């Protein structure tokens, strides 16, 4: 008689696709079927939502997911532009892979960037403070113009890293740069998030300017935890 331990495990349930995943996959198929190439633009969101028969909110989620996996670039005032990956990325699989690794990315960000903020508070120069404030100004201008502040956000974290004067930690940040960019794009696409992120950056900058490593560590930790609260890809079935 076969022992219970020898019996094969039951098959795993097939994961259900969320609506935005299906829409992202539809867009990818439409891109291929219509022969669109890198550099081409997708139709305006309102028109594309009507063609697909979905709400603007669902379409926006799908476009963010495509941007996160590198299939498109969303440019304020310039629409959604296709990249080299638009015709090759296995869309749903790539989206789910991002969701699966998201917790580890956040853990790495928290560990590295909190330490970098503390070191920056101890080692920053006047030139570093100027670069940090310039990045905040860039982010604020973009947000005021209706953008998400992605470039300013990236410049801010780069300026903090430079101010820390730690070559090894900077190399580690470079190694996970693309993964961090995924979380950045996803977070800044949440309603109201760009301004919340800017406020968090200002707290970090103030602590660094004050030369307070403990306050800089706490402010950066709080900021990274805010970034980790993303609604798009969490709680995936």
C-alpha positions as CSV (number, residue, x, y, z in Angstrom):
1,X,0.0,0.0,0.0
2,X,1.3,3.4,-1.0
3,X,2.2,5.6,2.0
4,X,0.6,9.1,2.3
5,X,4.1,10.7,2.1
6,X,4.7,9.0,-1.4
7,X,1.6,10.6,-2.9
8,X,2.2,13.5,-5.3
9,X,1.3,16.9,-4.1
10,X,-2.0,18.2,-5.5
11,X,-1.6,20.7,-8.4
12,X,-1.4,24.3,-7.5
13,X,-4.3,26.6,-8.3
14,X,-3.8,28.5,-11.6
15,X,-3.4,32.2,-10.6
16,X,-6.1,34.4,-11.8
17,X,-5.1,37.4,-13.9
18,X,-6.2,40.8,-12.5
19,X,-7.9,43.1,-15.0
20,X,-5.0,45.5,-15.4
21,X,-2.8,42.5,-16.2
22,X,-5.2,41.4,-18.9
23,X,-5.3,44.9,-20.3
24,X,-1.5,45.2,-20.3
25,X,-1.4,41.9,-22.2
26,X,-4.0,43.1,-24.7
27,X,-2.0,46.3,-25.3
28,X,1.2,44.2,-25.9
29,X,-0.7,42.0,-28.4
30,X,-2.1,45.1,-30.1
31,X,1.4,46.6,-30.4
32,X,2.7,43.5,-32.2
33,X,-0.4,43.0,-34.4
34,X,-0.1,46.6,-35.6
35,X,3.6,46.5,-36.2
36,X,4.4,49.3,-33.8
37,X,8.1,49.9,-33.2
38,X,10.3,51.4,-30.5
39,X,9.8,55.2,-30.4
40,X,6.2,54.9,-31.6
41,X,3.4,56.3,-29.3
42,X,0.3,54.7,-28.1
43,X,-3.0,56.5,-28.7
44,X,-4.1,59.0,-26.0
45,X,-5.4,57.3,-22.8
46,X,-9.0,58.2,-23.4
47,X,-9.0,56.8,-26.9
48,X,-7.2,53.7,-25.9
49,X,-9.5,53.0,-22.9
50,X,-12.5,53.3,-25.3
51,X,-10.9,50.9,-27.8
52,X,-10.3,48.3,-25.1
53,X,-13.6,48.8,-23.3
54,X,-12.1,49.6,-19.9
55,X,-12.1,52.5,-17.5
56,X,-9.4,55.1,-17.6
57,X,-8.3,54.0,-14.1
58,X,-7.7,50.4,-15.2
59,X,-5.9,51.6,-18.3
60,X,-3.6,53.8,-16.2
61,X,-2.8,50.8,-14.0
62,X,-2.0,48.7,-17.1
63,X,0.3,51.5,-18.5
64,X,2.1,51.8,-15.1
65,X,2.7,48.0,-15.1
66,X,4.1,48.2,-18.6
67,X,6.3,51.1,-17.6
68,X,7.6,49.2,-14.5
69,X,8.7,46.2,-16.7
70,X,10.3,48.6,-19.2
71,X,8.0,48.1,-22.1
72,X,7.0,51.7,-22.4
73,X,8.1,55.1,-21.2
74,X,5.4,57.6,-20.0
75,X,6.6,61.1,-20.6
76,X,4.6,64.1,-19.2
77,X,3.3,66.1,-22.2
78,X,4.6,63.5,-24.7
79,X,2.4,60.5,-24.2
80,X,3.3,56.8,-23.8
81,X,6.3,55.8,-26.0
82,X,7.3,52.2,-26.8
83,X,10.7,50.8,-25.9
84,X,12.7,47.9,-27.3
85,X,11.0,45.6,-24.8
86,X,7.5,46.5,-26.0
87,X,7.4,43.7,-28.6
88,X,9.3,41.0,-26.6
89,X,8.4,41.2,-22.9
90,X,6.2,38.3,-21.6
91,X,3.9,40.9,-20.0
92,X,1.9,39.0,-17.3
93,X,4.9,36.9,-16.3
94,X,7.1,40.0,-16.0
95,X,4.5,41.9,-14.0
96,X,4.2,39.1,-11.5
97,X,7.9,38.6,-11.3
98,X,8.2,42.3,-10.2
99,X,5.5,41.8,-7.6
100,X,7.2,38.8,-6.2
101,X,10.6,40.5,-5.7
102,X,9.1,43.8,-4.5
103,X,9.5,43.0,-0.7
104,X,13.2,42.2,-1.2
105,X,13.8,45.4,-3.2
106,X,12.2,47.5,-0.4
107,X,14.3,45.7,2.3
108,X,17.5,46.4,0.3
109,X,16.5,50.1,-0.2
110,X,15.8,50.6,3.5
111,X,19.1,49.0,4.6
112,X,21.2,50.9,2.1
113,X,19.5,54.3,1.9
114,X,19.0,54.7,5.6
115,X,22.7,54.2,6.1
116,X,23.6,56.5,3.3
117,X,21.4,59.2,4.7
118,X,23.2,58.9,8.1
119,X,26.6,59.1,6.5
120,X,25.5,62.0,4.4
121,X,24.5,63.9,7.5
122,X,28.0,63.4,8.9
123,X,30.0,64.0,5.7
124,X,28.0,66.4,3.5
125,X,29.6,69.5,2.1
126,X,28.0,72.8,1.0
127,X,28.2,71.5,-2.6
128,X,26.3,68.3,-1.6
129,X,23.6,70.4,0.0
130,X,23.3,72.5,-3.1
131,X,22.9,69.3,-5.2
132,X,20.3,67.9,-2.9
133,X,18.3,71.2,-2.9
134,X,18.6,71.4,-6.7
135,X,17.1,67.9,-7.0
136,X,14.2,68.9,-4.8
137,X,13.6,72.0,-6.8
138,X,13.6,69.9,-10.0
139,X,11.1,67.5,-8.5
140,X,8.8,70.3,-7.3
141,X,8.8,72.0,-10.7
142,X,7.8,68.8,-12.4
143,X,5.0,68.1,-10.0
144,X,3.7,71.6,-10.3
145,X,3.6,71.2,-14.0
146,X,1.5,68.0,-13.6
147,X,4.3,65.4,-13.8
148,X,5.4,62.8,-11.3
149,X,8.8,64.1,-10.4
150,X,10.7,61.0,-11.4
151,X,13.8,62.7,-12.6
152,X,14.1,64.9,-9.5
153,X,13.4,61.9,-7.2
154,X,16.2,60.0,-8.8
155,X,18.6,63.0,-8.7
156,X,17.8,63.5,-5.0
157,X,18.7,59.9,-4.0
158,X,21.8,60.2,-6.2
159,X,22.8,63.4,-4.4
160,X,22.4,61.8,-1.0
161,X,24.4,58.8,-2.1
162,X,27.2,61.1,-3.3
163,X,27.2,63.0,-0.1
164,X,27.7,59.8,2.0
165,X,31.2,59.4,0.5
166,X,31.0,55.6,0.6
167,X,32.3,54.0,-2.6
168,X,31.1,50.5,-1.7
169,X,27.6,51.5,-0.7
170,X,27.4,53.6,-3.9
171,X,28.4,50.5,-5.9
172,X,25.6,48.5,-4.2
173,X,23.1,51.2,-5.1
174,X,24.3,51.1,-8.7
175,X,23.8,47.3,-8.7
176,X,20.1,47.6,-7.8
177,X,19.5,50.8,-9.7
178,X,17.0,49.3,-12.2
179,X,15.1,47.5,-9.4
180,X,14.8,50.7,-7.4
181,X,13.6,52.5,-10.5
182,X,10.7,50.0,-10.8
183,X,9.6,50.8,-7.3
184,X,10.0,54.6,-7.9
185,X,7.8,54.5,-11.0
186,X,5.2,52.4,-9.3
187,X,5.1,54.6,-6.2
188,X,5.1,57.9,-8.0
189,X,2.1,56.8,-10.1
190,X,-0.1,56.5,-7.0
191,X,-2.6,59.4,-6.6
192,X,-1.1,62.1,-4.4
193,X,2.2,60.2,-4.0
194,X,4.5,62.7,-5.7
195,X,3.8,65.4,-3.2
196,X,4.0,63.0,-0.3
197,X,7.4,61.8,-1.6
198,X,8.6,65.3,-2.0
199,X,7.7,66.1,1.6
200,X,9.6,63.0,2.7
201,X,12.6,64.1,0.8
202,X,12.5,67.5,2.4
203,X,12.6,65.9,5.9
204,X,15.7,63.8,4.8
205,X,17.3,66.9,3.4
206,X,16.7,69.0,6.5
207,X,18.2,66.3,8.7
208,X,21.3,66.0,6.5
209,X,21.6,69.8,6.5
210,X,21.4,69.9,10.3
211,X,24.1,67.2,10.5
212,X,21.8,64.8,12.5
213,X,22.5,61.2,11.4
214,X,19.8,59.7,13.6
215,X,17.1,62.0,12.3
216,X,18.4,61.4,8.7
217,X,18.2,57.6,9.2
218,X,14.6,57.9,10.6
219,X,13.5,60.2,7.9
220,X,14.9,58.0,5.1
221,X,13.4,54.9,6.7
222,X,9.9,56.6,6.8
223,X,10.3,57.6,3.2
224,X,11.2,54.2,2.0
225,X,8.3,52.7,3.9
226,X,6.0,55.2,2.1
227,X,7.5,54.1,-1.2
228,X,6.8,50.4,-0.3
229,X,3.0,51.2,0.1
230,X,2.0,50.6,-3.5
231,X,-1.5,49.6,-4.4
232,X,-0.9,48.5,-8.0
233,X,0.8,45.2,-7.6
234,X,0.2,44.2,-4.0
235,X,-2.3,41.6,-2.8
236,X,-2.0,39.8,-6.2
237,X,-4.2,36.7,-6.3
